[in-house]
Amino acid sequence: MGQVAIPIKEVFKSLLGSSASKETWEYIIINFRLPKAITAILVGMGLSTAGLLMQTLFRNPLAGPYVLGLSSGSSLGVAFVILGASVLPIAFAETLLSSFGIILASCLGSFLVLLLVILASQKLRDTATILIVGLMFSSFTSAIVSVLTYFSTAEQLQKFTFWSMGSLGNLSWENIIMLTIAVTLGLAMSLFSIKSLDALLLGENYAKSMGLNIQKSRYIIIVATSILAGSITAFAGPIAFVGLAVPHVSKLLLQTSNHRILFWSTLLTGAIIMLLCDMISQMPGMDFTLPINAITSIIGAPVVIWLLVRKRSFI
């Protein structure tokens, strides 16, 4: 679906290797819509799983994939590039402002926050305290971004605002391959943590009595979340709502707290919701594409509120 109406038969012909009736249709499908759909699936699966990990680790229903400050770290890296490029030589600034430069800056920003969180977690034994530390890192980096935006030009602010709205359609096939590798690695680490998540759900004392290495499990969960949230933010920008709400939707629909079931249901639900939001953002007949961040929040928040009110309680 999109601004250009393409018959479903032509879509299947292009995807199956045959030539479509019009070259423009084939170009749109292979080079725009298919990469965008794959990106939506990766983003939905990655953020939803990261949200499930954080909510279980901190035993907090309001925890999400960005609770450790990774999104703010990525925003800080991108803000330094976009808002600070004007003081650099033109050739160097153009390199930084390229899509690769922005992705690299976002990755470095989220990695720096991850490193600080891990260093803090070595000194802290209480998981709830790590949550507070992550929120403080988020507030600190957000404050620096605010200072940078205050001294920026209108053009720089506009570019940074567009990045902060999130986008699924600006990735090349090379970028998608890199994102796929990162998301696959994060999901593999998450899958390895399923047994730990079930034990942590009943509290750290119970998990210790079961012989679980709390410190090791915590590191694996934090690193897996960081890989998922950091890579997705770097390539697609900060996507709101999905990581926070999809785990609750899965729990409400399946009425279970077993992570062997929740892991796969959250993957599937996250991918479906992101694809639906992407379809809504570029409905046929519209001459523009709405920001994906706005769609995920406008569509998702009322759905979750309705589910919670309807069920009145959730697992």
Backbone bond lengths (Angstrom), bond angles and torsions (degrees), N, CA, C in turn:
res aa  C-N    CA-C-N  psi(-1)  N-CA   C-N-CA  omega(-1)  CA-C   N-CA-C  phi
1 M - - - 1.458 - - 1.528 109.71 -
2 G 1.337 114.44 149.90 1.449 118.50 -179.97 1.518 111.19 170.90
3 Q 1.340 115.55 -168.13 1.453 120.66 -176.95 1.520 112.06 -65.13
4 V 1.331 116.76 -33.72 1.471 121.78 179.17 1.525 108.69 -97.01
5 A 1.320 116.77 125.15 1.473 121.31 179.26 1.522 109.78 -78.66
6 I 1.345 116.18 120.11 1.463 122.02 179.66 1.521 108.43 -123.08
7 P 1.336 119.08 124.59 1.473 121.06 -179.97 1.526 110.97 -57.75
8 I 1.324 116.79 143.24 1.458 121.69 -177.29 1.529 111.50 -60.17
9 K 1.335 116.43 -31.74 1.472 120.45 178.26 1.523 110.26 -62.72
10 E 1.325 116.72 -41.30 1.461 120.65 179.87 1.532 111.18 -68.39
11 V 1.327 116.29 -32.51 1.460 120.26 177.60 1.522 110.23 -62.74
12 F 1.339 116.59 -47.67 1.462 120.44 -179.28 1.527 111.43 -65.94
13 K 1.324 117.09 -36.13 1.465 120.22 177.95 1.523 110.53 -61.87
14 S 1.322 116.80 -42.71 1.466 120.08 -179.67 1.526 111.31 -68.13
15 L 1.340 116.97 -41.61 1.456 120.67 -177.76 1.521 112.44 -70.26
16 L 1.334 116.60 -28.21 1.463 120.46 -178.26 1.523 112.74 -91.34
17 G 1.334 117.20 4.98 1.458 120.34 174.42 1.498 115.28 100.30
18 S 1.317 118.75 -8.25 1.459 121.08 177.26 1.523 109.54 -83.25
19 S 1.322 115.59 161.78 1.460 119.96 179.92 1.517 109.88 -84.92
20 A 1.315 115.85 135.28 1.460 120.27 176.54 1.523 109.71 -74.68
21 S 1.326 116.59 165.33 1.460 121.25 -177.95 1.522 111.77 -62.93
22 K 1.319 116.68 -31.45 1.463 121.41 178.14 1.524 109.73 -122.85
23 E 1.323 115.39 136.68 1.462 119.29 179.98 1.528 111.66 -63.40
24 T 1.325 116.22 -34.72 1.468 119.40 -179.72 1.524 111.01 -63.77
25 W 1.336 116.75 -38.65 1.463 119.87 177.83 1.526 110.46 -61.65
26 E 1.341 115.89 -46.07 1.461 120.00 -178.94 1.527 110.98 -63.55
27 Y 1.325 116.49 -39.72 1.465 120.21 179.33 1.528 110.44 -63.70
28 I 1.327 116.94 -43.89 1.467 121.21 -179.42 1.528 110.58 -62.57
29 I 1.336 116.41 -43.48 1.467 120.46 -177.11 1.525 111.52 -67.76
30 I 1.340 117.01 -49.63 1.459 121.13 -172.95 1.524 112.48 -76.58
31 N 1.329 117.43 -36.61 1.467 120.29 -172.48 1.517 114.47 -103.09
32 F 1.328 118.00 -7.22 1.457 118.93 179.62 1.525 112.17 -128.90
33 R 1.328 117.40 -58.05 1.470 119.11 -171.99 1.523 112.84 -74.39
34 L 1.327 118.12 -41.05 1.465 120.07 179.32 1.531 111.61 -65.40
35 P 1.353 119.68 -47.81 1.472 118.35 175.75 1.527 112.71 -59.86
36 K 1.326 116.88 -37.45 1.460 119.83 -179.35 1.528 110.83 -66.62
37 A 1.339 117.32 -39.89 1.466 120.91 178.58 1.525 111.08 -65.77
38 I 1.338 116.80 -42.13 1.469 120.31 178.39 1.527 110.29 -63.46
39 T 1.334 116.32 -41.63 1.468 120.30 177.82 1.522 111.14 -61.67
40 A 1.340 116.82 -42.37 1.469 120.91 178.98 1.524 110.66 -60.80
41 I 1.329 117.30 -42.12 1.469 121.21 179.40 1.533 110.72 -63.95
42 L 1.337 116.71 -45.73 1.467 120.51 179.97 1.525 111.25 -63.54
43 V 1.332 116.42 -43.91 1.460 120.59 -179.96 1.532 110.45 -63.79
44 G 1.329 116.89 -45.46 1.461 120.72 -179.80 1.513 112.53 -61.67
45 M 1.333 116.94 -45.71 1.462 120.29 -179.87 1.524 111.23 -66.65
46 G 1.339 117.02 -45.21 1.453 120.49 -175.52 1.521 113.51 -66.33
47 L 1.339 117.29 -49.56 1.460 120.33 -177.91 1.523 111.86 -67.88
48 S 1.330 117.39 -37.67 1.468 120.32 179.29 1.529 111.06 -63.86
49 T 1.329 115.93 -44.68 1.464 119.72 179.11 1.514 111.26 -65.67
50 A 1.335 117.09 -41.01 1.460 120.67 178.30 1.530 110.53 -61.88
51 G 1.332 116.65 -39.98 1.458 119.83 177.40 1.518 112.42 -63.58
52 L 1.327 116.62 -40.91 1.465 120.88 177.52 1.523 111.10 -61.85
53 L 1.332 116.76 -41.75 1.469 120.60 179.15 1.525 111.22 -62.19
54 M 1.322 116.66 -45.60 1.462 120.74 -177.18 1.527 111.87 -67.85
55 Q 1.323 117.06 -40.95 1.468 120.44 -179.29 1.525 111.18 -65.13
56 T 1.320 116.46 -35.17 1.468 119.56 178.82 1.519 111.14 -77.35
57 L 1.327 117.35 -43.06 1.467 120.70 -178.39 1.530 111.01 -60.93
58 F 1.332 116.34 -45.92 1.465 120.34 -177.67 1.522 112.61 -92.64
59 R 1.324 116.66 -4.01 1.476 121.90 -178.64 1.528 109.71 50.51
60 N 1.317 114.28 46.38 1.465 122.08 -176.10 1.526 108.75 -133.95
61 P 1.332 118.71 116.12 1.470 120.49 -178.13 1.520 114.14 -66.88
62 L 1.342 117.47 -13.94 1.462 120.81 179.57 1.527 112.59 -95.35
63 A 1.323 117.48 -0.12 1.462 120.45 178.06 1.520 109.78 -74.69
64 G 1.318 115.66 144.47 1.463 121.15 179.55 1.513 110.31 -137.69
65 P 1.325 117.79 -177.91 1.470 120.55 -177.20 1.518 113.75 -64.40
66 Y 1.349 117.45 -21.55 1.461 120.13 -176.90 1.524 112.55 -102.24
67 V 1.335 116.92 13.42 1.459 120.12 -174.45 1.526 111.82 -67.99
68 L 1.325 118.27 -22.79 1.461 121.46 179.99 1.528 112.51 -84.07
69 G 1.329 117.62 1.05 1.458 120.88 178.39 1.511 114.05 91.01
70 L 1.349 117.61 10.46 1.465 120.37 -176.74 1.521 111.95 -65.54
71 S 1.337 116.78 -39.70 1.457 120.17 179.09 1.522 111.11 -64.11
72 S 1.333 116.18 -41.28 1.463 119.90 178.36 1.524 111.00 -66.15
73 G 1.341 116.52 -36.10 1.455 120.04 175.98 1.516 112.01 -63.56
74 S 1.349 115.72 -43.17 1.468 119.96 176.33 1.525 110.69 -62.81
75 S 1.327 116.28 -42.72 1.464 120.35 179.33 1.521 110.96 -61.94
76 L 1.329 116.29 -37.49 1.459 120.22 178.85 1.527 110.91 -64.58
77 G 1.341 116.42 -44.74 1.461 119.52 178.14 1.515 112.20 -61.15
78 V 1.327 116.55 -44.73 1.469 120.70 179.35 1.526 110.60 -67.17
79 A 1.329 116.79 -37.89 1.466 120.43 179.32 1.521 110.94 -63.36
80 F 1.333 117.46 -41.10 1.457 120.35 177.41 1.532 111.00 -60.61
81 V 1.341 116.50 -38.82 1.460 120.52 -178.69 1.526 111.59 -72.78
82 I 1.330 116.03 -52.46 1.470 120.08 -174.81 1.526 111.66 -72.38
83 L 1.326 115.91 -45.28 1.458 119.59 -174.10 1.520 112.90 -85.81
84 G 1.329 117.54 -17.21 1.458 119.87 -179.58 1.509 114.04 -106.83
85 A 1.330 117.54 0.31 1.468 120.50 -176.72 1.523 112.52 -67.54
86 S 1.331 117.38 -23.81 1.467 120.50 -175.29 1.526 112.35 -65.99
87 V 1.328 118.23 -22.64 1.466 120.65 -178.20 1.528 111.76 -92.06
88 L 1.346 117.40 0.26 1.456 121.85 -178.70 1.527 110.81 -100.37
89 P 1.342 117.79 161.20 1.466 119.92 174.74 1.528 111.50 -56.49
90 I 1.340 117.35 148.09 1.465 121.88 -171.80 1.527 111.86 -58.45
91 A 1.341 117.57 -46.11 1.473 120.38 -177.51 1.529 111.17 -62.33
92 F 1.326 116.26 -43.13 1.465 120.29 -179.98 1.517 110.80 -68.69
93 A 1.337 116.96 -38.55 1.462 121.40 -179.99 1.526 110.70 -64.44
94 E 1.340 117.13 -40.42 1.475 119.87 179.24 1.519 110.96 -63.65
95 T 1.333 117.36 -36.87 1.467 120.56 177.89 1.521 110.91 -65.95
96 L 1.327 116.46 -43.23 1.459 120.22 -179.98 1.522 112.05 -65.97
97 L 1.338 116.30 -35.97 1.459 120.16 -176.17 1.520 112.93 -81.82
98 S 1.329 117.51 -0.84 1.457 120.22 174.56 1.523 109.10 -70.32
99 S 1.338 115.98 166.43 1.464 119.55 -179.49 1.523 110.98 -60.36
100 F 1.350 117.21 -37.67 1.460 120.25 179.57 1.525 110.80 -66.17
101 G 1.345 117.27 -40.12 1.457 120.93 179.53 1.512 112.30 -63.58
102 I 1.342 116.48 -40.88 1.463 120.91 179.68 1.522 110.51 -67.70
103 I 1.345 117.24 -41.07 1.467 121.50 177.66 1.522 110.43 -62.36
104 L 1.323 116.66 -43.98 1.469 120.99 -179.97 1.526 110.83 -63.83
105 A 1.327 116.72 -42.80 1.469 120.21 179.27 1.525 111.21 -63.80
106 S 1.321 117.07 -40.33 1.450 121.24 178.63 1.531 111.13 -64.01
107 C 1.326 116.18 -43.61 1.470 120.53 178.58 1.529 111.26 -62.09
108 L 1.333 116.70 -43.79 1.456 120.24 -179.18 1.525 111.10 -65.26
109 G 1.338 116.40 -38.85 1.457 119.87 178.94 1.516 112.45 -63.85
110 S 1.331 116.59 -46.45 1.467 119.98 179.69 1.529 111.11 -68.20
111 F 1.348 117.17 -35.33 1.465 120.41 179.17 1.521 110.72 -66.68
112 L 1.335 117.25 -37.35 1.460 120.63 178.84 1.521 110.94 -63.51
113 V 1.336 116.91 -43.60 1.462 120.44 178.01 1.524 110.04 -65.48
114 L 1.344 117.42 -41.61 1.463 120.81 177.45 1.519 110.70 -58.02
115 L 1.331 117.24 -44.55 1.462 121.37 -179.79 1.521 110.84 -60.66
116 L 1.329 117.14 -42.56 1.459 121.34 179.07 1.532 111.33 -65.72
117 V 1.345 116.71 -39.98 1.465 120.28 179.09 1.528 110.90 -64.97
118 I 1.333 116.97 -41.23 1.466 120.49 179.57 1.524 110.58 -65.63
119 L 1.337 116.46 -41.85 1.467 119.83 177.52 1.526 110.98 -62.15
120 A 1.338 116.02 -39.56 1.461 119.53 178.25 1.523 111.67 -68.14
121 S 1.352 116.59 -37.82 1.461 120.36 -178.05 1.524 112.22 -67.20
122 Q 1.350 117.26 -23.93 1.457 119.63 177.06 1.520 111.71 -68.89
123 K 1.329 116.18 -28.00 1.461 120.81 -179.78 1.525 112.36 -91.04
124 L 1.333 116.79 -14.90 1.467 120.61 -174.49 1.525 110.03 -112.81
125 R 1.306 116.49 134.81 1.456 120.63 177.62 1.524 112.25 -98.42
126 D 1.302 116.39 -20.57 1.462 121.23 -177.14 1.526 109.35 -88.85
127 T 1.328 116.73 122.84 1.463 121.14 -179.26 1.525 111.95 -64.03
128 A 1.327 116.77 -36.52 1.465 120.11 -179.91 1.521 110.97 -62.43
129 T 1.333 117.67 -33.57 1.465 120.94 178.98 1.517 110.86 -67.13
130 I 1.335 116.90 -35.28 1.466 120.45 176.85 1.525 110.10 -62.39
131 L 1.328 116.70 -37.01 1.462 120.94 176.85 1.526 110.58 -60.74
132 I 1.333 116.55 -44.11 1.467 120.77 179.07 1.526 110.57 -64.31
133 V 1.340 116.52 -41.24 1.466 120.55 178.78 1.526 110.41 -61.42
134 G 1.339 116.19 -43.16 1.459 120.22 177.83 1.521 112.03 -60.60
135 L 1.314 116.83 -41.93 1.468 120.82 177.89 1.524 111.30 -64.83
136 M 1.338 117.07 -36.52 1.463 120.42 178.41 1.529 110.91 -68.00
137 F 1.333 116.94 -41.19 1.458 119.80 175.07 1.527 110.72 -59.89
138 S 1.324 115.41 -41.15 1.464 120.55 178.85 1.524 111.11 -61.87
139 S 1.319 116.96 -44.86 1.464 120.92 179.33 1.527 111.16 -64.67
140 F 1.329 116.30 -40.06 1.467 120.51 -178.82 1.519 111.49 -64.72
141 T 1.344 116.71 -48.67 1.462 119.52 -179.76 1.522 111.68 -67.45
142 S 1.338 117.31 -35.51 1.464 120.26 176.76 1.525 111.09 -63.13
143 A 1.325 116.64 -36.59 1.463 120.52 178.64 1.525 110.86 -65.26
144 I 1.342 116.97 -40.60 1.468 120.04 178.18 1.527 110.31 -64.95
145 V 1.332 116.45 -40.83 1.470 120.02 177.18 1.524 110.34 -60.97
146 S 1.312 117.30 -40.67 1.469 120.96 178.88 1.521 111.63 -62.08
147 V 1.336 116.80 -40.40 1.467 120.62 177.54 1.528 110.35 -63.74
148 L 1.341 116.40 -43.13 1.466 119.91 179.70 1.527 111.47 -63.55
149 T 1.327 116.47 -42.01 1.473 119.33 -179.52 1.520 111.43 -66.43
150 Y 1.335 117.23 -30.28 1.467 120.44 -179.24 1.533 111.05 -63.96
151 F 1.341 117.11 -34.11 1.456 121.39 -177.25 1.532 112.56 -99.29
152 S 1.322 117.79 15.12 1.458 121.23 -176.29 1.524 111.45 -99.47
153 T 1.327 114.59 161.07 1.459 120.77 177.42 1.517 110.07 -81.62
154 A 1.338 115.87 168.39 1.468 120.82 -179.79 1.523 110.99 -63.45
155 E 1.319 117.56 -37.68 1.470 120.94 -179.78 1.522 110.93 -66.20
156 Q 1.334 116.94 -42.30 1.463 120.38 178.63 1.528 111.02 -65.65
157 L 1.324 116.31 -41.60 1.462 120.23 178.52 1.514 111.95 -62.29
158 Q 1.335 115.90 -39.65 1.464 119.85 -179.76 1.526 110.62 -63.96
159 K 1.328 117.26 -43.56 1.462 120.30 -179.63 1.521 111.16 -65.41
160 F 1.329 116.88 -41.55 1.459 119.89 179.10 1.527 110.91 -67.01
161 T 1.342 116.68 -37.40 1.464 120.47 178.53 1.518 110.93 -64.41
162 F 1.343 117.06 -41.94 1.464 120.53 177.81 1.519 111.08 -61.22
163 W 1.345 117.11 -40.17 1.468 119.48 177.89 1.525 110.62 -64.79
164 S 1.330 117.16 -41.80 1.463 121.09 -176.75 1.525 112.72 -68.59
165 M 1.351 118.01 -17.45 1.460 120.76 177.20 1.528 112.57 -77.80
166 G 1.328 117.05 -13.03 1.459 120.72 -179.70 1.513 112.06 80.50
167 S 1.315 116.13 148.31 1.466 120.91 179.15 1.522 109.09 -155.71
168 L 1.327 115.24 138.41 1.466 120.72 178.62 1.525 112.30 -104.50
169 G 1.328 117.21 -7.11 1.459 119.54 -168.58 1.503 116.84 -109.65
170 N 1.322 118.87 12.92 1.468 119.73 -175.92 1.526 113.30 -108.89
171 L 1.328 117.33 16.89 1.460 120.07 -175.62 1.524 111.52 -100.14
172 S 1.329 115.43 137.22 1.460 121.11 172.46 1.522 109.04 -81.75
173 W 1.327 115.93 171.18 1.466 119.19 178.40 1.531 111.07 -63.11
174 E 1.353 117.41 -33.70 1.463 120.14 177.04 1.527 110.82 -64.30
175 N 1.329 116.08 -41.85 1.468 119.77 177.89 1.523 111.58 -64.48
176 I 1.336 116.26 -38.94 1.466 120.33 179.97 1.527 110.67 -64.64
177 I 1.332 116.97 -39.05 1.468 120.11 177.90 1.521 110.32 -62.70
178 M 1.336 116.93 -43.65 1.468 120.79 178.43 1.525 110.62 -63.21
179 L 1.334 117.05 -43.50 1.461 120.77 179.19 1.523 110.96 -64.79
180 T 1.331 117.40 -39.23 1.465 121.61 179.13 1.529 111.07 -62.01
181 I 1.325 116.32 -42.53 1.466 120.37 178.85 1.527 110.64 -62.26
182 A 1.349 116.24 -45.18 1.464 120.20 -178.55 1.528 111.39 -65.08
183 V 1.336 116.96 -45.41 1.466 120.77 -179.19 1.527 110.59 -65.65
184 T 1.328 117.17 -40.34 1.466 120.92 178.42 1.521 111.15 -61.56
185 L 1.326 116.62 -41.62 1.460 120.90 178.37 1.533 110.74 -63.91
186 G 1.339 116.08 -44.74 1.457 119.82 178.81 1.516 112.87 -63.76
187 L 1.340 116.55 -40.53 1.465 120.23 179.13 1.525 111.31 -68.14
188 A 1.341 116.97 -35.69 1.468 120.29 178.25 1.530 110.38 -64.23
189 M 1.330 116.88 -42.16 1.462 120.25 177.16 1.530 110.85 -65.86
190 S 1.334 116.53 -36.07 1.468 120.38 177.83 1.520 111.00 -65.78
191 L 1.330 115.92 -41.99 1.461 120.63 178.46 1.522 111.18 -62.24
192 F 1.314 116.30 -36.16 1.463 122.03 178.45 1.532 110.84 -67.34
193 S 1.354 116.47 -21.76 1.470 121.03 -175.77 1.520 113.95 -94.87
194 I 1.329 118.37 3.65 1.462 120.58 -173.50 1.534 111.76 -59.03
195 K 1.321 117.20 -44.73 1.462 120.42 -179.21 1.525 110.44 -62.55
196 S 1.336 116.45 -39.74 1.466 120.41 178.70 1.523 111.00 -65.26
197 L 1.323 117.24 -38.01 1.461 121.26 -179.04 1.523 111.11 -64.23
198 D 1.318 116.88 -41.43 1.471 119.92 178.46 1.523 111.36 -62.13
199 A 1.343 116.09 -37.29 1.463 119.65 179.62 1.530 110.89 -73.11
200 L 1.334 116.89 -41.31 1.468 120.78 -178.94 1.519 112.39 -66.90
201 L 1.319 116.68 -23.23 1.458 120.54 -179.01 1.528 111.46 -61.61
202 L 1.322 116.54 -27.42 1.460 121.72 -179.10 1.524 112.68 -96.37
203 G 1.347 116.49 5.73 1.452 120.02 177.10 1.519 112.07 109.29
204 E 1.332 115.82 153.62 1.462 120.41 -176.97 1.529 112.45 -67.79
205 N 1.329 117.37 -34.76 1.474 119.38 179.49 1.529 110.86 -63.75
206 Y 1.343 116.15 -42.54 1.462 119.88 177.28 1.527 110.37 -64.30
207 A 1.336 115.96 -41.14 1.461 119.76 -179.71 1.529 110.81 -62.45
208 K 1.328 116.56 -40.12 1.466 119.74 178.02 1.524 111.04 -64.69
209 S 1.337 116.54 -38.92 1.466 119.59 179.08 1.521 112.03 -65.76
210 M 1.335 115.93 -22.72 1.465 120.96 177.03 1.522 112.22 -85.75
211 G 1.330 115.97 1.05 1.463 120.35 178.65 1.515 114.31 86.78
212 L 1.336 117.43 16.58 1.462 120.77 -178.04 1.529 109.98 -81.10
213 N 1.329 116.06 133.83 1.464 122.07 173.96 1.530 107.80 -80.17
214 I 1.329 116.32 99.19 1.466 121.26 -173.50 1.523 111.50 -61.37
215 Q 1.327 116.93 -45.73 1.460 120.79 -176.14 1.534 110.97 -62.71
216 K 1.324 116.88 -44.96 1.463 121.00 -179.69 1.525 110.59 -65.17
217 S 1.324 116.79 -45.24 1.460 120.67 -179.81 1.528 111.13 -62.61
218 R 1.334 115.43 -39.60 1.461 119.87 178.98 1.523 110.80 -62.59
219 Y 1.334 117.34 -43.52 1.465 121.05 178.90 1.525 111.31 -60.55
220 I 1.337 115.98 -45.70 1.465 119.88 -178.14 1.524 110.81 -62.14
221 I 1.331 116.44 -43.80 1.468 120.34 -178.86 1.528 111.07 -65.99
222 I 1.347 116.77 -42.63 1.466 120.24 179.91 1.523 111.33 -65.51
223 V 1.334 117.02 -43.30 1.469 120.12 179.99 1.529 110.85 -66.68
224 A 1.347 117.20 -41.19 1.471 120.14 178.26 1.525 110.65 -61.38
225 T 1.333 116.70 -45.13 1.461 120.58 178.17 1.516 111.12 -62.47
226 S 1.312 116.48 -40.44 1.462 120.46 -178.98 1.522 111.95 -65.79
227 I 1.325 116.26 -40.56 1.468 119.50 178.09 1.527 110.26 -63.52
228 L 1.331 116.68 -45.20 1.463 120.79 -178.43 1.527 111.00 -66.26
229 A 1.330 116.62 -55.57 1.463 120.26 -175.88 1.523 111.59 -68.36
230 G 1.333 117.16 -40.50 1.462 120.17 -178.53 1.510 113.18 -65.68
231 S 1.329 117.25 -45.81 1.473 120.29 -178.51 1.526 110.93 -67.71
232 I 1.332 116.87 -41.16 1.467 120.16 -179.48 1.529 110.70 -65.95
233 T 1.326 116.83 -42.47 1.462 119.77 177.53 1.516 110.97 -63.52
234 A 1.320 117.26 -37.47 1.459 120.92 -179.86 1.526 111.74 -64.46
235 F 1.322 116.94 -41.48 1.466 119.90 -174.74 1.523 113.31 -91.32
236 A 1.321 118.49 -31.09 1.467 120.93 -174.57 1.519 113.85 -118.88
237 G 1.328 117.79 -4.00 1.453 120.27 -176.67 1.523 110.30 84.76
238 P 1.333 117.18 172.56 1.471 120.11 -179.97 1.528 111.31 -73.51
239 I 1.326 116.45 115.47 1.468 122.19 -179.58 1.526 108.34 -101.10
240 A 1.319 116.53 119.77 1.466 121.34 -174.58 1.521 111.60 -84.30
241 F 1.322 116.06 162.88 1.465 127.12 168.24 1.526 115.26 75.77
242 V 1.326 118.29 -45.31 1.465 121.52 -167.67 1.530 111.63 -56.58
243 G 1.337 117.04 -52.54 1.456 119.99 -177.39 1.509 113.78 -65.15
244 L 1.316 117.38 -29.38 1.455 121.06 -179.86 1.518 112.37 -78.73
245 A 1.328 116.73 -42.22 1.463 120.28 -168.75 1.529 114.99 -93.42
246 V 1.318 118.20 -34.89 1.467 120.12 -173.85 1.524 112.57 -59.92
247 P 1.353 120.49 -42.53 1.476 118.43 176.33 1.522 113.14 -57.37
248 H 1.345 117.25 -37.21 1.464 120.12 177.78 1.529 111.00 -67.59
249 V 1.327 116.08 -39.23 1.468 119.77 178.43 1.528 109.56 -61.44
250 S 1.322 117.02 -43.94 1.474 120.65 179.88 1.528 111.20 -63.59
251 K 1.333 116.53 -42.62 1.470 119.79 179.68 1.520 111.40 -64.47
252 L 1.336 116.06 -40.11 1.457 120.13 -178.93 1.527 112.07 -69.12
253 L 1.324 116.09 -37.78 1.456 119.81 -177.91 1.528 111.95 -73.72
254 L 1.335 117.28 -37.90 1.465 120.78 -174.82 1.523 113.03 -98.91
255 Q 1.345 117.09 -15.60 1.463 121.20 179.80 1.527 111.61 52.49
256 T 1.324 115.66 52.84 1.457 120.42 178.47 1.517 109.35 -146.97
257 S 1.332 116.15 154.93 1.459 121.84 174.42 1.527 111.05 -116.48
258 N 1.340 116.38 9.56 1.457 121.84 179.29 1.535 108.85 -75.74
259 H 1.318 116.78 116.00 1.461 120.25 -174.91 1.522 112.77 -70.98
260 R 1.328 118.05 -18.39 1.467 118.92 174.21 1.528 111.00 -65.56
261 I 1.320 116.28 -28.60 1.469 121.29 176.05 1.522 110.12 -91.34
262 L 1.325 116.79 -43.80 1.464 120.81 -176.74 1.525 112.01 -62.70
263 F 1.325 117.73 -36.45 1.465 120.48 -178.29 1.522 110.68 -57.54
264 W 1.334 116.37 -50.63 1.469 119.98 -176.35 1.524 111.67 -74.19
265 S 1.327 117.72 -36.58 1.462 119.82 178.85 1.528 110.98 -68.02
266 T 1.346 116.82 -36.18 1.458 120.31 177.50 1.516 111.16 -67.32
267 L 1.329 117.03 -39.47 1.463 120.68 174.72 1.520 111.14 -55.91
268 L 1.321 115.69 -52.48 1.463 121.58 -175.63 1.523 111.13 -66.49
269 T 1.332 116.91 -45.90 1.464 120.90 -178.88 1.524 111.05 -63.29
270 G 1.327 116.97 -42.01 1.458 120.41 179.26 1.511 112.48 -62.45
271 A 1.338 116.88 -42.93 1.466 120.35 178.92 1.526 111.00 -64.13
272 I 1.327 117.11 -42.94 1.473 120.98 -179.34 1.523 110.85 -64.32
273 I 1.329 117.08 -45.72 1.464 120.33 -177.87 1.528 110.99 -64.09
274 M 1.328 117.88 -40.81 1.458 119.71 179.11 1.517 111.36 -66.17
275 L 1.331 117.80 -38.12 1.468 120.50 177.47 1.526 110.59 -65.19
276 L 1.335 117.13 -41.26 1.468 120.63 178.27 1.533 110.98 -63.94
277 C 1.323 116.57 -43.19 1.464 120.02 178.33 1.528 111.21 -63.52
278 D 1.329 116.47 -38.55 1.459 119.93 177.78 1.522 111.20 -65.56
279 M 1.338 117.40 -39.31 1.467 120.98 177.44 1.529 110.86 -62.63
280 I 1.327 116.28 -42.14 1.466 120.33 -179.14 1.531 110.67 -66.93
281 S 1.326 116.94 -35.11 1.469 120.10 -177.05 1.524 112.61 -68.98
282 Q 1.338 117.47 -18.81 1.473 120.35 -179.53 1.528 110.21 -134.41
283 M 1.320 115.81 52.61 1.455 120.58 -179.40 1.522 111.08 -62.01
284 P 1.351 117.98 146.08 1.467 120.54 178.08 1.526 111.36 -58.75
285 G 1.333 114.94 142.06 1.459 120.43 179.71 1.509 113.86 95.65
286 M 1.348 116.97 -15.58 1.458 119.65 178.32 1.527 109.59 -90.22
287 D 1.313 116.50 140.01 1.461 121.42 -179.56 1.516 112.13 -91.35
288 F 1.295 117.97 9.34 1.466 121.83 -178.20 1.519 108.83 -145.63
289 T 1.331 115.26 163.50 1.460 122.11 176.95 1.516 108.96 -113.58
290 L 1.316 116.42 124.21 1.459 120.81 -179.02 1.525 110.62 -74.01
291 P 1.338 118.21 151.96 1.475 120.68 176.99 1.524 110.71 -61.72
292 I 1.325 116.22 132.88 1.454 120.52 -176.76 1.528 111.38 -64.65
293 N 1.334 116.69 -31.27 1.461 120.42 178.08 1.521 111.89 -61.34
294 A 1.332 116.03 -41.27 1.463 120.05 -179.58 1.523 110.52 -66.00
295 I 1.326 116.92 -39.90 1.469 120.71 -177.86 1.520 110.67 -68.05
296 T 1.337 117.50 -44.37 1.472 119.59 -178.84 1.523 111.32 -60.85
297 S 1.328 116.92 -37.23 1.468 119.85 -179.21 1.527 111.91 -77.46
298 I 1.340 116.82 -43.59 1.466 120.34 -177.56 1.527 111.05 -65.71
299 I 1.320 116.99 -41.65 1.458 121.05 -178.48 1.522 111.16 -80.88
300 G 1.323 116.48 -41.63 1.453 120.14 -171.00 1.510 115.57 -75.45
301 A 1.331 117.05 -44.81 1.465 119.54 -175.50 1.530 112.69 -58.77
302 P 1.342 120.24 -49.07 1.471 119.12 178.53 1.530 113.42 -62.08
303 V 1.354 116.51 -34.60 1.463 119.57 179.50 1.522 110.69 -63.76
304 V 1.334 116.90 -44.62 1.462 120.38 -179.83 1.526 110.75 -66.21
305 I 1.341 116.89 -42.33 1.473 120.01 177.80 1.525 110.50 -59.79
306 W 1.337 116.29 -43.09 1.461 120.54 179.12 1.526 111.30 -62.92
307 L 1.329 117.24 -42.98 1.459 120.55 179.43 1.528 111.30 -63.78
308 L 1.332 116.10 -42.79 1.460 119.81 -179.38 1.523 111.61 -66.21
309 V 1.339 116.65 -41.33 1.460 119.88 178.76 1.524 110.51 -66.65
310 R 1.327 116.06 -39.08 1.464 120.98 -177.96 1.531 110.55 -67.57
311 K 1.323 116.48 -41.44 1.468 120.02 -178.68 1.527 112.09 -86.43
312 R 1.339 115.50 -26.33 1.466 123.89 179.80 1.514 113.99 68.49
313 S 1.271 117.13 -25.01 1.460 119.89 174.85 1.514 108.00 -147.93
314 F 1.308 116.41 151.16 1.452 119.98 179.23 1.519 109.87 -138.08
315 I 1.301 115.15 161.17 1.461 121.16 -175.35 1.519 108.83 -77.69
